[in-house]
Structure formats: C-alpha cells, structure tokens
Amino acid sequence: MATICGGWTHPARHADPEVQALCTSVRDEVSKKVNGGLPFEQFTADEFASQVVEGANYRIKVQTNLVSKIRIEVFKSLAGKVTLSWVKGDGDLYEGLPH
C-alpha cells in the first residue's frame, strides 16, 4: 500500500472495526440524505481509503439494504470529532482525485 503525505492510501483496504465505528457514527445523517430519514436495515463498511491531513479523511464504500453500495466521505479531527463530508452513489473511491 502506497501512502504519500497528504495523499490517499492506495489500493483501498478492507474495512476494520475502527472504520465501521466511523460509519455507525454518521449512519443517521446518511439515512436522512439518501433514505428519506428511514433507518437502514444494513449499514456495513466494505472497503476504504484514507488521507492524513490535520486529522484524517476516509472514503468508505458502505453496503446498505438499498440496491447498491454507497460511498461516503468522513473527516475525523485530531480531537476525535467525526463529520460527514458527502454521500454519493456506488462508484470508484478515487473518483475526482488525481492519479
């Protein structure tokens, strides 16, 4: 796995318990954005990429009970505060990033 200071980890890695905890912390907010506020029956982190900044950004593919996976980006500050940056449909975790 190649990591560049400020760059994203590549290739994507399988989600671990820490990444699942990040997903769980933004689950309700994501459901409001893509599921009409209805709770997800399934919300499981699948794979992710991360970027070290003043904290860390995480792009995570999440398996839900919806038809396809979704992608979320989450920021975790150095103080441990977790913020949802965006939610998108299924696709490449590296979409929009320089190669």
N, CA, C and O atoms as CSV, one atom per row, in Angstrom:
chain,resi,resn,atom,element,x,y,z
A,1,MET,N,N,0.846,-1.163,0.000
A,1,MET,CA,C,0.000,0.000,0.000
A,1,MET,C,C,0.892,1.225,0.000
A,1,MET,O,O,1.739,1.385,0.879
A,2,ALA,N,N,0.702,2.093,-0.988
A,2,ALA,CA,C,1.487,3.312,-1.081
A,2,ALA,C,C,0.775,4.437,-0.347
A,2,ALA,O,O,-0.423,4.647,-0.534
A,3,THR,N,N,1.507,5.154,0.480
A,3,THR,CA,C,0.945,6.305,1.174
A,3,THR,C,C,1.872,7.486,0.969
A,3,THR,O,O,3.071,7.397,1.233
A,4,ILE,N,N,1.319,8.589,0.501
A,4,ILE,CA,C,2.067,9.819,0.311
A,4,ILE,C,C,1.516,10.812,1.322
A,4,ILE,O,O,0.305,10.866,1.536
A,5,CYS,N,N,2.382,11.595,1.944
A,5,CYS,CA,C,1.920,12.590,2.896
A,5,CYS,C,C,0.869,13.475,2.223
A,5,CYS,O,O,1.151,14.132,1.221
A,6,GLY,N,N,-0.328,13.486,2.777
A,6,GLY,CA,C,-1.429,14.238,2.187
A,6,GLY,C,C,-2.138,13.487,1.077
A,6,GLY,O,O,-3.187,13.929,0.609
A,7,GLY,N,N,-1.586,12.356,0.645
A,7,GLY,CA,C,-2.205,11.561,-0.415
A,7,GLY,C,C,-3.113,10.486,0.167
A,7,GLY,O,O,-3.088,10.211,1.367
A,8,TRP,N,N,-3.904,9.893,-0.696
A,8,TRP,CA,C,-4.832,8.831,-0.286
A,8,TRP,C,C,-4.136,7.484,-0.316
A,8,TRP,O,O,-3.293,7.238,-1.179
A,9,THR,N,N,-4.483,6.602,0.627
A,9,THR,CA,C,-3.944,5.245,0.604
A,9,THR,C,C,-4.419,4.568,-0.675
A,9,THR,O,O,-5.541,4.790,-1.129
A,10,HIS,N,N,-3.567,3.756,-1.238
A,10,HIS,CA,C,-3.911,3.049,-2.476
A,10,HIS,C,C,-3.165,1.737,-2.473
A,10,HIS,O,O,-1.962,1.752,-2.213
A,11,PRO,N,N,-3.774,0.616,-2.739
A,11,PRO,CA,C,-5.183,0.431,-3.075
A,11,PRO,C,C,-6.081,0.529,-1.834
A,11,PRO,O,O,-5.608,0.607,-0.701
A,12,ALA,N,N,-7.391,0.521,-2.093
A,12,ALA,CA,C,-8.361,0.547,-0.996
A,12,ALA,C,C,-8.158,-0.682,-0.115
A,12,ALA,O,O,-7.708,-1.727,-0.585
A,13,ARG,N,N,-8.493,-0.546,1.165
A,13,ARG,CA,C,-8.329,-1.644,2.120
A,13,ARG,C,C,-9.688,-2.112,2.609
A,13,ARG,O,O,-10.671,-1.373,2.558
A,14,HIS,N,N,-9.729,-3.360,3.087
A,14,HIS,CA,C,-10.965,-3.865,3.687
A,14,HIS,C,C,-11.212,-3.121,4.996
A,14,HIS,O,O,-10.287,-2.856,5.764
A,15,ALA,N,N,-12.469,-2.795,5.229
A,15,ALA,CA,C,-12.821,-2.046,6.429
A,15,ALA,C,C,-12.531,-2.845,7.693
A,15,ALA,O,O,-12.677,-4.067,7.721
A,16,ASP,N,N,-12.122,-2.141,8.723
A,16,ASP,CA,C,-11.841,-2.754,10.019
A,16,ASP,C,C,-12.817,-2.178,11.046
A,16,ASP,O,O,-13.630,-1.323,10.696
A,17,PRO,N,N,-12.759,-2.623,12.304
A,17,PRO,CA,C,-13.705,-2.122,13.310
A,17,PRO,C,C,-13.667,-0.602,13.498
A,17,PRO,O,O,-14.705,0.001,13.768
A,18,GLU,N,N,-12.506,0.025,13.363
A,18,GLU,CA,C,-12.418,1.485,13.501
A,18,GLU,C,C,-13.223,2.183,12.400
A,18,GLU,O,O,-13.927,3.157,12.666
A,19,VAL,N,N,-13.117,1.687,11.170
A,19,VAL,CA,C,-13.850,2.276,10.044
A,19,VAL,C,C,-15.346,2.014,10.205
A,19,VAL,O,O,-16.162,2.880,9.888
A,20,GLN,N,N,-15.713,0.832,10.693
A,20,GLN,CA,C,-17.125,0.553,10.935
A,20,GLN,C,C,-17.688,1.511,11.983
A,20,GLN,O,O,-18.828,1.960,11.870
A,21,ALA,N,N,-16.893,1.822,12.995
A,21,ALA,CA,C,-17.347,2.761,14.025
A,21,ALA,C,C,-17.579,4.153,13.435
A,21,ALA,O,O,-18.525,4.838,13.824
A,22,LEU,N,N,-16.725,4.577,12.501
A,22,LEU,CA,C,-16.931,5.853,11.823
A,22,LEU,C,C,-18.258,5.842,11.068
A,22,LEU,O,O,-19.025,6.802,11.132
A,23,CYS,N,N,-18.521,4.752,10.353
A,23,CYS,CA,C,-19.779,4.618,9.604
A,23,CYS,C,C,-20.979,4.680,10.542
A,23,CYS,O,O,-21.955,5.381,10.275
A,24,THR,N,N,-20.896,3.958,11.611
A,24,THR,CA,C,-22.000,3.916,12.567
A,24,THR,C,C,-22.285,5.307,13.130
A,24,THR,O,O,-23.440,5.657,13.373
A,25,SER,N,N,-21.235,6.098,13.337
A,25,SER,CA,C,-21.417,7.429,13.923
A,25,SER,C,C,-22.134,8.396,12.985
A,25,SER,O,O,-22.717,9.373,13.456
A,26,VAL,N,N,-22.111,8.156,11.666
A,26,VAL,CA,C,-22.792,9.053,10.712
A,26,VAL,C,C,-24.008,8.391,10.061
A,26,VAL,O,O,-24.618,8.967,9.161
A,27,ARG,N,N,-24.354,7.213,10.500
A,27,ARG,CA,C,-25.443,6.438,9.894
A,27,ARG,C,C,-26.761,7.212,9.807
A,27,ARG,O,O,-27.391,7.234,8.749
A,28,ASP,N,N,-27.180,7.843,10.894
A,28,ASP,CA,C,-28.449,8.577,10.897
A,28,ASP,C,C,-28.418,9.751,9.923
A,28,ASP,O,O,-29.398,10.008,9.224
A,29,GLU,N,N,-27.298,10.457,9.880
A,29,GLU,CA,C,-27.172,11.591,8.968
A,29,GLU,C,C,-27.223,11.129,7.504
A,29,GLU,O,O,-27.842,11.784,6.665
A,30,VAL,N,N,-26.574,10.006,7.208
A,30,VAL,CA,C,-26.609,9.461,5.848
A,30,VAL,C,C,-28.033,9.045,5.485
A,30,VAL,O,O,-28.482,9.292,4.366
A,31,SER,N,N,-28.741,8.421,6.412
A,31,SER,CA,C,-30.113,7.965,6.109
A,31,SER,C,C,-31.016,9.151,5.790
A,31,SER,O,O,-31.926,9.025,4.970
A,32,LYS,N,N,-30.785,10.290,6.417
A,32,LYS,CA,C,-31.577,11.483,6.116
A,32,LYS,C,C,-31.310,11.979,4.696
A,32,LYS,O,O,-32.210,12.501,4.037
A,33,LYS,N,N,-30.070,11.814,4.228
A,33,LYS,CA,C,-29.697,12.308,2.902
A,33,LYS,C,C,-30.124,11.375,1.771
A,33,LYS,O,O,-30.472,11.850,0.690
A,34,VAL,N,N,-30.106,10.062,1.992
A,34,VAL,CA,C,-30.358,9.141,0.873
A,34,VAL,C,C,-31.504,8.165,1.090
A,34,VAL,O,O,-31.896,7.474,0.150
A,35,ASN,N,N,-32.043,8.087,2.273
A,35,ASN,CA,C,-33.065,7.084,2.546
A,35,ASN,C,C,-34.315,7.723,3.159
A,35,ASN,O,O,-35.083,7.060,3.858
A,36,GLY,N,N,-34.508,9.012,2.889
A,36,GLY,CA,C,-35.683,9.704,3.386
A,36,GLY,C,C,-35.811,9.713,4.897
A,36,GLY,O,O,-36.911,9.855,5.430
A,37,GLY,N,N,-34.688,9.562,5.590
A,37,GLY,CA,C,-34.713,9.552,7.046
A,37,GLY,C,C,-35.048,8.206,7.650
A,37,GLY,O,O,-34.971,8.028,8.866
A,38,LEU,N,N,-35.424,7.245,6.795
A,38,LEU,CA,C,-35.722,5.905,7.307
A,38,LEU,C,C,-34.424,5.216,7.705
A,38,LEU,O,O,-33.422,5.335,6.998
A,39,PRO,N,N,-34.426,4.506,8.812
A,39,PRO,CA,C,-33.189,3.832,9.232
A,39,PRO,C,C,-32.814,2.723,8.253
A,39,PRO,O,O,-33.684,2.052,7.697
A,40,PHE,N,N,-31.528,2.541,8.051
A,40,PHE,CA,C,-31.028,1.438,7.224
A,40,PHE,C,C,-31.147,0.135,8.000
A,40,PHE,O,O,-30.870,0.092,9.198
A,41,GLU,N,N,-31.555,-0.915,7.322
A,41,GLU,CA,C,-31.534,-2.246,7.939
A,41,GLU,C,C,-30.103,-2.755,7.999
A,41,GLU,O,O,-29.716,-3.448,8.940
A,42,GLN,N,N,-29.315,-2.402,6.974
A,42,GLN,CA,C,-27.910,-2.800,6.904
A,42,GLN,C,C,-27.082,-1.567,6.603
A,42,GLN,O,O,-27.472,-0.755,5.764
A,43,PHE,N,N,-25.945,-1.409,7.270
A,43,PHE,CA,C,-25.044,-0.277,7.048
A,43,PHE,C,C,-23.646,-0.743,7.435
A,43,PHE,O,O,-23.155,-0.444,8.523
A,44,THR,N,N,-23.013,-1.483,6.523
A,44,THR,CA,C,-21.756,-2.160,6.818
A,44,THR,C,C,-20.629,-1.629,5.952
A,44,THR,O,O,-20.724,-1.644,4.725
A,45,ALA,N,N,-19.557,-1.158,6.589
A,45,ALA,CA,C,-18.375,-0.691,5.864
A,45,ALA,C,C,-17.764,-1.859,5.106
A,45,ALA,O,O,-17.587,-2.945,5.658
A,46,ASP,N,N,-17.442,-1.629,3.835
A,46,ASP,CA,C,-16.878,-2.680,2.985
A,46,ASP,C,C,-15.386,-2.450,2.753
A,46,ASP,O,O,-14.558,-3.270,3.148
A,47,GLU,N,N,-15.051,-1.341,2.116
A,47,GLU,CA,C,-13.650,-1.008,1.867
A,47,GLU,C,C,-13.478,0.497,2.010
A,47,GLU,O,O,-14.450,1.253,1.982
A,48,PHE,N,N,-12.225,0.921,2.164
A,48,PHE,CA,C,-11.983,2.348,2.386
A,48,PHE,C,C,-10.597,2.759,1.935
A,48,PHE,O,O,-9.696,1.938,1.762
A,49,ALA,N,N,-10.463,4.058,1.753
A,49,ALA,CA,C,-9.175,4.702,1.527
A,49,ALA,C,C,-9.107,5.839,2.545
A,49,ALA,O,O,-10.139,6.376,2.948
A,50,SER,N,N,-7.906,6.201,2.958
A,50,SER,CA,C,-7.778,7.283,3.941
A,50,SER,C,C,-6.689,8.252,3.514
A,50,SER,O,O,-5.815,7.932,2.708
A,51,GLN,N,N,-6.772,9.449,4.083
A,51,GLN,CA,C,-5.833,10.521,3.795
A,51,GLN,C,C,-5.526,11.239,5.099
A,51,GLN,O,O,-6.436,11.695,5.791
A,52,VAL,N,N,-4.245,11.338,5.435
A,52,VAL,CA,C,-3.848,12.050,6.642
A,52,VAL,C,C,-3.756,13.534,6.321
A,52,VAL,O,O,-3.025,13.951,5.422
A,53,VAL,N,N,-4.514,14.319,7.076
A,53,VAL,CA,C,-4.488,15.776,6.975
A,53,VAL,C,C,-4.369,16.279,8.414
A,53,VAL,O,O,-3.683,15.630,9.205
A,54,GLU,N,N,-4.973,17.355,8.789
A,54,GLU,CA,C,-5.000,17.728,10.211
A,54,GLU,C,C,-6.133,16.934,10.842
A,54,GLU,O,O,-7.162,17.485,11.232
A,55,GLY,N,N,-5.924,15.655,10.932
A,55,GLY,CA,C,-6.912,14.646,11.269
A,55,GLY,C,C,-6.831,13.622,10.149
A,55,GLY,O,O,-5.741,13.333,9.656
A,56,ALA,N,N,-7.966,13.071,9.741
A,56,ALA,CA,C,-7.951,12.102,8.641
A,56,ALA,C,C,-9.274,12.135,7.889
A,56,ALA,O,O,-10.347,12.258,8.479
A,57,ASN,N,N,-9.163,12.020,6.559
A,57,ASN,CA,C,-10.324,11.839,5.705
A,57,ASN,C,C,-10.442,10.360,5.391
A,57,ASN,O,O,-9.438,9.671,5.205
A,58,TYR,N,N,-11.663,9.882,5.333
A,58,TYR,CA,C,-11.930,8.489,4.975
A,58,TYR,C,C,-12.975,8.460,3.881
A,58,TYR,O,O,-14.045,9.050,4.033
A,59,ARG,N,N,-12.685,7.786,2.781
A,59,ARG,CA,C,-13.689,7.485,1.762
A,59,ARG,C,C,-14.040,6.019,1.961
A,59,ARG,O,O,-13.181,5.140,1.899
A,60,ILE,N,N,-15.328,5.779,2.202
A,60,ILE,CA,C,-15.758,4.440,2.600
A,60,ILE,C,C,-16.894,3.969,1.703
A,60,ILE,O,O,-17.861,4.697,1.479
A,61,LYS,N,N,-16.771,2.739,1.187
A,61,LYS,CA,C,-17.891,2.101,0.500
A,61,LYS,C,C,-18.700,1.369,1.554
A,61,LYS,O,O,-18.159,0.612,2.361
A,62,VAL,N,N,-20.003,1.606,1.536
A,62,VAL,CA,C,-20.890,1.057,2.551
A,62,VAL,C,C,-21.958,0.201,1.888
A,62,VAL,O,O,-22.629,0.644,0.956
A,63,GLN,N,N,-22.111,-1.010,2.366
A,63,GLN,CA,C,-23.187,-1.891,1.902
A,63,GLN,C,C,-24.423,-1.581,2.725
A,63,GLN,O,O,-24.391,-1.616,3.955
A,64,THR,N,N,-25.518,-1.275,2.032
A,64,THR,CA,C,-26.779,-0.993,2.708
A,64,THR,C,C,-27.832,-1.957,2.197
A,64,THR,O,O,-27.557,-2.788,1.332
A,65,ASN,N,N,-29.031,-1.846,2.730
A,65,ASN,CA,C,-30.135,-2.659,2.238
A,65,ASN,C,C,-30.720,-2.072,0.953
A,65,ASN,O,O,-31.670,-2.624,0.397
A,66,LEU,N,N,-30.154,-0.945,0.472
A,66,LEU,CA,C,-30.569,-0.377,-0.807
A,66,LEU,C,C,-30.010,-1.234,-1.935
A,66,LEU,O,O,-29.256,-2.175,-1.685
A,67,VAL,N,N,-30.369,-0.920,-3.161
A,67,VAL,CA,C,-29.993,-1.732,-4.317
A,67,VAL,C,C,-28.483,-1.852,-4.477
A,67,VAL,O,O,-27.983,-2.941,-4.760
A,68,SER,N,N,-27.743,-0.754,-4.301
A,68,SER,CA,C,-26.294,-0.811,-4.484
A,68,SER,C,C,-25.585,-0.188,-3.289
A,68,SER,O,O,-26.213,0.366,-2.387
A,69,LYS,N,N,-24.280,-0.292,-3.307
A,69,LYS,CA,C,-23.486,0.316,-2.244
A,69,LYS,C,C,-23.513,1.826,-2.411
A,69,LYS,O,O,-23.839,2.335,-3.483
A,70,ILE,N,N,-23.172,2.532,-1.354
A,70,ILE,CA,C,-22.999,3.973,-1.416
A,70,ILE,C,C,-21.580,4.296,-0.971
A,70,ILE,O,O,-20.910,3.479,-0.340
A,71,ARG,N,N,-21.138,5.494,-1.310
A,71,ARG,CA,C,-19.828,5.965,-0.870
A,71,ARG,C,C,-20.043,7.166,0.030
A,71,ARG,O,O,-20.873,8.032,-0.249
A,72,ILE,N,N,-19.288,7.203,1.103
A,72,ILE,CA,C,-19.333,8.361,1.983
A,72,ILE,C,C,-17.910,8.848,2.222
A,72,ILE,O,O,-16.953,8.075,2.158
A,73,GLU,N,N,-17.789,10.142,2.498
A,73,GLU,CA,C,-16.504,10.665,2.941
A,73,GLU,C,C,-16.721,11.242,4.322
A,73,GLU,O,O,-17.650,12.017,4.552
A,74,VAL,N,N,-15.850,10.853,5.238
A,74,VAL,CA,C,-15.948,11.236,6.636
A,74,VAL,C,C,-14.617,11.868,7.040
A,74,VAL,O,O,-13.549,11.396,6.649
A,75,PHE,N,N,-14.695,12.934,7.822
A,75,PHE,CA,C,-13.498,13.558,8.376
A,75,PHE,C,C,-13.474,13.295,9.872
A,75,PHE,O,O,-14.477,13.485,10.559
A,76,LYS,N,N,-12.321,12.856,10.376
A,76,LYS,CA,C,-12.125,12.676,11.817
A,76,LYS,C,C,-11.023,13.632,12.248
A,76,LYS,O,O,-9.873,13.505,11.825
A,77,SER,N,N,-11.387,14.593,13.096
A,77,SER,CA,C,-10.422,15.604,13.550
A,77,SER,C,C,-9.415,14.984,14.518
A,77,SER,O,O,-9.599,13.870,15.008
A,78,LEU,N,N,-8.361,15.728,14.774
A,78,LEU,CA,C,-7.365,15.274,15.749
A,78,LEU,C,C,-7.981,15.114,17.132
A,78,LEU,O,O,-7.510,14.307,17.934
A,79,ALA,N,N,-9.034,15.881,17.412
A,79,ALA,CA,C,-9.730,15.788,18.699
A,79,ALA,C,C,-10.717,14.620,18.732
A,79,ALA,O,O,-11.297,14.324,19.776
A,80,GLY,N,N,-10.908,13.956,17.583
A,80,GLY,CA,C,-11.794,12.790,17.534
A,80,GLY,C,C,-13.207,13.074,17.055
A,80,GLY,O,O,-14.031,12.161,17.006
A,81,LYS,N,N,-13.511,14.326,16.700
A,81,LYS,CA,C,-14.849,14.658,16.199
A,81,LYS,C,C,-15.006,14.125,14.773
A,81,LYS,O,O,-14.129,14.318,13.931
A,82,VAL,N,N,-16.130,13.455,14.510
A,82,VAL,CA,C,-16.400,12.849,13.204
A,82,VAL,C,C,-17.468,13.668,12.487
A,82,VAL,O,O,-18.516,13.980,13.054
A,83,THR,N,N,-17.184,14.014,11.220
A,83,THR,CA,C,-18.092,14.822,10.418
A,83,THR,C,C,-18.300,14.159,9.061
A,83,THR,O,O,-17.338,13.737,8.419
A,84,LEU,N,N,-19.549,14.068,8.625
A,84,LEU,CA,C,-19.859,13.564,7.287
A,84,LEU,C,C,-19.586,14.673,6.282
A,84,LEU,O,O,-20.135,15.768,6.406
A,85,SER,N,N,-18.735,14.401,5.280
A,85,SER,CA,C,-18.412,15.403,4.259
A,85,SER,C,C,-19.368,15.317,3.078
A,85,SER,O,O,-19.889,16.336,2.626
A,86,TRP,N,N,-19.605,14.105,2.574
A,86,TRP,CA,C,-20.532,13.904,1.470
A,86,TRP,C,C,-20.981,12.451,1.371
A,86,TRP,O,O,-20.404,11.552,1.983
A,87,VAL,N,N,-22.048,12.251,0.566
A,87,VAL,CA,C,-22.596,10.925,0.275
A,87,VAL,C,C,-22.792,10.854,-1.235
A,87,VAL,O,O,-23.318,11.794,-1.831
A,88,LYS,N,N,-22.377,9.754,-1.862
A,88,LYS,CA,C,-22.561,9.547,-3.302
A,88,LYS,C,C,-23.000,8.113,-3.550
A,88,LYS,O,O,-22.909,7.256,-2.671
A,89,GLY,N,N,-23.477,7.871,-4.766
A,89,GLY,CA,C,-23.830,6.513,-5.169
A,89,GLY,C,C,-22.593,5.647,-5.331
A,89,GLY,O,O,-21.468,6.116,-5.153
A,90,ASP,N,N,-22.804,4.392,-5.666
A,90,ASP,CA,C,-21.705,3.448,-5.838
A,90,ASP,C,C,-20.763,3.926,-6.936
A,90,ASP,O,O,-21.198,4.555,-7.900
A,91,GLY,N,N,-19.506,3.634,-6.795
A,91,GLY,CA,C,-18.512,4.018,-7.791
A,91,GLY,C,C,-17.118,3.869,-7.224
A,91,GLY,O,O,-16.910,3.240,-6.187
A,92,ASP,N,N,-16.169,4.458,-7.925
A,92,ASP,CA,C,-14.763,4.382,-7.567
A,92,ASP,C,C,-14.469,5.286,-6.368
A,92,ASP,O,O,-14.848,6.458,-6.363
A,93,LEU,N,N,-13.796,4.743,-5.359
A,93,LEU,CA,C,-13.426,5.541,-4.181
A,93,LEU,C,C,-12.493,6.697,-4.559
A,93,LEU,O,O,-12.445,7.711,-3.863
A,94,TYR,N,N,-11.765,6.544,-5.646
A,94,TYR,CA,C,-10.765,7.545,-6.040
A,94,TYR,C,C,-11.299,8.528,-7.079
A,94,TYR,O,O,-10.536,9.329,-7.619
A,95,GLU,N,N,-12.602,8.476,-7.364
A,95,GLU,CA,C,-13.206,9.384,-8.338
A,95,GLU,C,C,-12.914,10.833,-7.987
A,95,GLU,O,O,-13.083,11.251,-6.842
A,96,GLY,N,N,-12.478,11.595,-8.977
A,96,GLY,CA,C,-12.216,13.016,-8.763
A,96,GLY,C,C,-10.861,13.330,-8.159
A,96,GLY,O,O,-10.533,14.498,-7.950
A,97,LEU,N,N,-10.069,12.305,-7.876
A,97,LEU,CA,C,-8.742,12.531,-7.311
A,97,LEU,C,C,-7.683,12.388,-8.390
A,97,LEU,O,O,-7.858,11.589,-9.310
A,98,PRO,N,N,-6.583,13.140,-8.305
A,98,PRO,CA,C,-5.510,12.980,-9.292
A,98,PRO,C,C,-4.884,11.596,-9.166
A,98,PRO,O,O,-4.760,11.065,-8.062
A,99,HIS,N,N,-4.494,11.019,-10.280
A,99,HIS,CA,C,-3.875,9.686,-10.274
A,99,HIS,C,C,-2.387,9.767,-10.342
A,99,HIS,O,O,-1.712,8.738,-10.347
